[in-house]
Amino acid sequence: MMSCCARLSLTALLIFCIAWSVRAQDDGGWVIAGYLGGAHTRASDLTVSLPAIGSNLTFERVRFDSRSFDGPLYYGFRGGYFLNRFPWLGFEAEFTHLKVFSNPQQRVRVVGQRRGVPVDSEIALGEIVQQYSISHGVNLLLFNVAARHRLKQDGRLILTARAGLGPTLPHTESNIEGQVQEQYEWGSLGWQVAGGAEFRVWKNVHVFGEYKFTRTRQEGKVFSGTAESLLRTHHGVFGLSYQF
């Protein structure tokens, strides 16, 4: 698998190539966009720490579902400004409503201590973690550097690339050992790299498709402790943008 540094390096190279080949006839200005799509979050360890009852458990390679087209939908929007002097270069703010759900019926290996007793076995996740989800969104708020390139003079097709970093505002829902809790809270930083294409369909209206990769490590509050997981997610999105 490609490392985080490699992903960032490739995105930086793509932005440089777009900038190098940019055509001078493009104008700067404001751009707004909205999109829907689907996401796949890779399996990751889930660590549950409940010091009040003497439990510290790691569930290995927990699989997550995105349920992107179930309500509330996966969605995102962004707005930004491309410079008049360097119209290939833009700066954006972007919000992405990503969701993750663990299936309590999946079998996983768990290691650590449960109520002070050592554990190392394979169980159904739901024997201990009846629910772990972030269904009202991981809610990434990212600040991007973006680049774009029109393929032909006065052409309709534009290539885009962006990289961003920013905070998250997750809504964690949990039911662990029969104890239920949910809340919004400030999460860890997240980052993304993305590339795609836009096609002008009418005046300044474009349709676009884009691939994203995001990464964030979330440590959410649960009853008398925390639950931590690394969320590495592939996104495919489609939407509309308007330039003015």
C-alpha positions in Angstrom: 0.0 0.0 0.0 1.1 3.5 -0.7 2.4 5.4 2.3 1.1 8.7 3.5 4.3 10.5 2.5 4.1 9.0 -1.0 0.5 10.1 -1.4 1.3 13.7 -0.4 4.4 13.7 -2.7 2.4 12.5 -5.7 -0.3 15.1 -5.1 2.4 17.8 -4.8 3.9 16.6 -8.1 0.5 16.6 -9.8 -0.2 20.2 -8.6 3.3 21.2 -9.8 2.6 19.7 -13.3 -0.7 21.4 -13.5 0.8 24.7 -12.5 3.7 24.3 -15.0 1.4 23.6 -17.9 -1.4 26.1 -17.1 -2.9 28.2 -19.9 -2.9 32.0 -19.3 -6.4 32.5 -20.6 -8.0 31.1 -17.4 -9.4 33.7 -15.1 -9.3 33.7 -11.3 -12.3 34.1 -9.1 -14.6 32.4 -6.7 -15.8 28.8 -7.1 -18.4 27.0 -5.0 -19.2 23.3 -5.3 -21.4 20.6 -3.8 -21.2 16.8 -4.1 -22.6 13.4 -3.2 -20.7 10.1 -3.4 -19.5 6.9 -1.8 -16.7 6.0 0.6 -14.8 3.0 1.7 -12.9 3.0 5.0 -10.2 0.4 5.4 -10.2 -2.1 8.2 -8.5 -0.7 11.3 -7.8 -1.6 14.9 -10.3 -0.3 17.5 -8.9 0.3 20.9 -11.3 0.7 23.8 -9.9 2.0 27.1 -12.2 1.9 30.2 -9.9 2.5 33.2 -12.8 2.8 35.7 -13.5 -1.0 35.2 -10.0 -2.1 34.4 -10.5 -2.7 30.7 -8.1 -1.9 27.9 -8.8 -3.9 24.7 -7.7 -3.8 21.1 -10.0 -5.3 18.5 -7.8 -6.1 15.5 -8.8 -5.2 11.9 -12.4 -4.1 12.5 -14.2 -3.6 9.3 -16.3 -0.5 8.7 -19.3 0.2 6.4 -20.0 3.7 5.1 -23.8 3.5 4.2 -23.1 6.4 2.0 -26.6 6.4 0.4 -28.5 5.8 3.6 -29.8 8.8 5.5 -28.1 11.0 6.5 -26.4 10.9 3.1 -22.7 11.2 2.5 -22.2 14.7 1.1 -19.8 17.6 0.9 -19.4 21.1 -0.2 -16.6 23.6 -0.6 -15.9 27.2 -1.6 -12.7 28.9 -2.6 -10.9 31.5 -4.6 -8.5 31.2 -7.5 -6.0 34.0 -7.7 -6.2 36.5 -10.6 -2.5 36.7 -11.0 -2.0 32.9 -10.8 -5.4 31.6 -11.9 -4.3 28.0 -11.7 -3.8 28.3 -7.9 -6.7 28.4 -5.4 -7.4 28.2 -1.7 -10.5 26.5 -0.4 -12.5 25.5 2.7 -14.2 22.1 2.4 -16.7 20.1 4.5 -17.1 16.4 4.1 -19.8 14.4 5.9 -18.2 10.9 6.1 -19.8 8.1 8.1 -18.5 4.8 9.5 -20.3 1.9 11.1 -18.9 -1.3 12.6 -20.9 -4.5 12.3 -21.2 -6.1 15.8 -21.6 -9.6 14.2 -18.1 -9.6 12.6 -15.5 -11.8 14.3 -12.3 -10.2 15.4 -9.3 -10.9 17.5 -9.2 -9.1 20.8 -6.2 -8.6 23.0 -5.7 -6.8 26.3 -7.5 -6.8 29.6 -11.2 -7.0 30.3 -12.1 -6.1 33.9 -8.6 -6.8 35.0 -8.5 -10.3 33.3 -6.1 -10.9 30.4 -7.8 -11.6 27.0 -6.4 -13.0 23.8 -9.1 -14.6 21.7 -11.4 -14.4 18.7 -14.9 -13.3 19.4 -17.9 -11.5 17.8 -17.3 -7.8 18.2 -20.8 -7.4 19.7 -19.9 -9.6 22.7 -18.2 -6.4 24.1 -18.9 -3.6 21.6 -22.5 -3.7 20.7 -22.2 -0.4 18.7 -19.4 1.8 17.5 -20.3 4.2 14.8 -19.9 7.8 13.6 -23.2 8.1 11.8 -23.8 11.8 12.0 -20.4 12.3 10.4 -16.7 12.3 11.0 -17.3 15.9 9.7 -14.0 16.9 8.2 -13.4 20.6 7.8 -10.4 20.9 5.6 -8.5 23.9 4.2 -7.1 23.1 0.8 -4.5 24.2 -1.7 -6.0 23.5 -5.2 -4.7 23.6 -8.7 -6.5 23.4 -12.1 -5.6 23.1 -15.8 -7.8 23.5 -18.8 -6.9 20.9 -21.4 -7.5 23.1 -24.5 -7.8 26.8 -25.2 -11.5 27.7 -24.5 -12.0 24.0 -23.8 -14.7 22.6 -21.5 -12.6 20.0 -19.7 -10.5 21.0 -16.6 -8.2 18.8 -14.5 -8.0 19.5 -10.8 -5.8 18.5 -7.8 -6.0 19.5 -4.2 -4.5 18.7 -0.8 -5.9 19.8 2.5 -5.6 19.7 6.3 -8.0 20.6 9.1 -10.0 19.7 12.2 -12.9 17.3 12.6 -16.1 17.4 14.5 -17.3 13.7 14.9 -20.5 12.4 16.4 -19.5 9.2 18.1 -22.2 6.7 19.1 -21.3 3.7 21.3 -22.7 0.9 23.2 -19.9 -0.9 25.1 -20.6 -3.5 27.8 -24.3 -2.3 27.6 -23.4 1.3 28.4 -24.7 3.8 25.8 -23.3 7.2 25.0 -23.2 9.6 22.0 -22.1 13.1 21.5 -20.5 15.7 19.1 -16.9 16.5 20.1 -13.8 18.0 18.6 -11.8 15.3 17.0 -8.2 15.0 15.7 -6.8 16.6 12.6 -7.5 15.1 9.2 -6.0 15.5 5.8 -6.8 14.7 2.2 -5.4 14.4 -1.2 -7.7 14.5 -4.3 -7.7 14.6 -8.0 -10.5 14.9 -10.6 -11.9 16.5 -13.7 -14.6 19.1 -14.3 -16.7 19.6 -17.5 -18.5 22.8 -18.3 -22.1 22.1 -19.2 -23.6 25.6 -19.3 -22.0 29.1 -18.9 -20.1 28.9 -15.6 -21.7 25.6 -14.4 -19.5 22.5 -14.3 -20.2 18.9 -13.5 -17.2 17.1 -11.9 -16.0 13.7 -10.6 -13.2 13.3 -8.1 -11.2 10.7 -6.1 -10.2 11.5 -2.6 -8.1 9.8 0.1 -8.6 11.0 3.7 -6.9 10.0 6.9 -7.7 10.9 10.5 -7.2 9.1 13.8 -10.3 9.5 16.0 -10.5 9.1 19.8 -14.1 9.4 20.9 -15.5 9.5 24.3 -17.5 6.4 25.5 -19.0 5.5 28.8 -16.1 5.9 31.4 -13.4 5.9 28.7 -12.4 6.3 25.1 -12.6 4.4 21.8 -9.8 5.1 19.2 -9.6 4.1 15.5 -7.6 5.1 12.5 -9.9 6.0 9.6 -8.2 5.7 6.2 -10.9 6.3 3.5 -11.2 6.2 -0.2 -13.9 8.5 -1.7 -15.5 8.7 -5.1 -17.7 11.8 -5.5 -19.7 13.6 -8.2 -21.3 17.0 -8.1 -21.8 20.5 -9.5 -19.6 23.6 -9.3 -20.2 27.2 -10.2 -17.5 29.8 -11.0 -18.0 33.5 -10.7 
